[in-house]
């Protein structure tokens, strides 16, 4: 893993590290270096592809996920969290200690059960009365969106 001295929220206008590079902080949170696309803001949930290009996660997308630490819009680069405690944009109120799901709201999560949109490796950590567009605390462990569901 890389050792870096720049803040994880820094957005780069040119490639500073190899795409897909990983690093961790003193709290054992882990990050991956990705290229952004249009519309990505801080604390968005993103899906990244084999080329390490991120896009805002929405219902129906499949693949590895991460949470942006800065607004890595098109032609920008930055660090995204894949392991540890993270703030993620919420699509509504979320209860504590439940799995999270992809939503139609770009880059946001919810605890409402949606068939096929369960995020493996992402759970809410505390109860919150988050209105749409506000943050929820979540525990990440290499989140991945597959075609899985949970029973209500």
N, C-alpha and C positions, 0 to 999 in steps of 0.2 A: 504494500500500500504506500501511496505517496504521503509525504509530509509536506504540508503547505502552511504558509504564513498569512495568506490573504483571508479576509472574512468570507464565510460561506455565502453571504448575501451579495457578494460582488458579482456584477454582470460584466463579462468581457466582450469587447467589440472585435477582438481577434482571438484565435485559438491560442490558449496559454498552456493547455495540457492535452494529451491525447484523448480523443472522445472515448468514453467508457472507462476512463481512469477512476479509481476508487481511493477514498481516504476516510479517515475517522477522526473524531475529536476526542478530547480528554474524558468525555462522558460515555464513550463507546458508541456514539451515534455514527452511522456510516453514510457516506455520500457518493454519488456518481456524477461525473462531468458530462453534461449533455448539450447539444445544440438546440436552440429554441425555434419556435415557429410563431406565426402571428397570433396575438391575443393572449399569450401566456403571462400571468401576473404572479406575484409572490403568493405562496401558500396554495397554489393550484395543484391538484392531483393531475399528473401527466402520465401518459403511456409512451414508452420509447421503443424504437424498433432496433433491428440488427445493426443499423448505421449510427445508433445512439442519437437519433433525432427525436425530440419530444413533441407531443401534441396534447392539448387538453383532453383529459379522459372524459368520455361520455358513455352513456348506456350502450351496450352492444359491442364496445371495443374489447379486444382481447390482447393479452401480453403483459410484460413486466411494467410495474408502476413505480412512481416516485413522487415526492412532494417538492415543488420548487422553493428555493431559498431566496430567489430574486426574480425580477420580471425579465425572463430570458425570451424576448420576442424574436422575430425572424432575424437571422444573421447575427445573433448574439449567442453567448455560451455562458454556462454557469453550473453551479452545484445543486444537486437535488438529493433529498434525504431518502434513503431506502431502509434504514434500520434505526430504531430509537423512538423517542417521544417527539411528535410533530404537531404543528397546528395545520389544519386543513380547512378550506372553505366548506361550510355546511350548506345544505339545501333546505334546512329546517331544524326543528328541535331534535336533539339526539339524546338518548338515555345512556347511562354508564354501562361499560363492560359488555357491549354487543358488537357483532360483526357490522362492517360498513359495506355499503353498496354503491355502485356507480349510479349516476342520475342523468337525466336529460340536461341538467344544468352544467354546462361545460366547466370541468375542473373541480366540481363540488361533489360531496358525498352525502349520504343519508343513511338512516338505520331502517327505513321502510324496506321490507322484504320485496325484492323484485326478482322474479325467476330469471336465472342466467346471468345476473349482474353482481353476484357476491364477490367481494374482494378478499381473496385469501391473504392472510398476513396483515390485516388492518382491523383494529378494534378501537372503539371509543374508550377512553380511559376514565373520564368523569362525566357525570350527568351535566347537561347543559340545556339552556333554553334558547339555543341559537336560532335566530331568525335567518331566513335565506340570506346568503352572502356574508354571514359572520363566521367565526372560527369555532372549530371543535378540537379538543385535545385528543390525539389518537396515538396508539402504540403501533409502530410499523415493524414488520419482520419480513423484509423482501416481498412486498405486496405484489400480487399477480391477479389479473382479471381473467377468469376462465368462463366456461359455460356451466358453472355450478350454481346450485340453489340451496336454501335451507328450508326446513319445514316451519310453518308459522306456529 
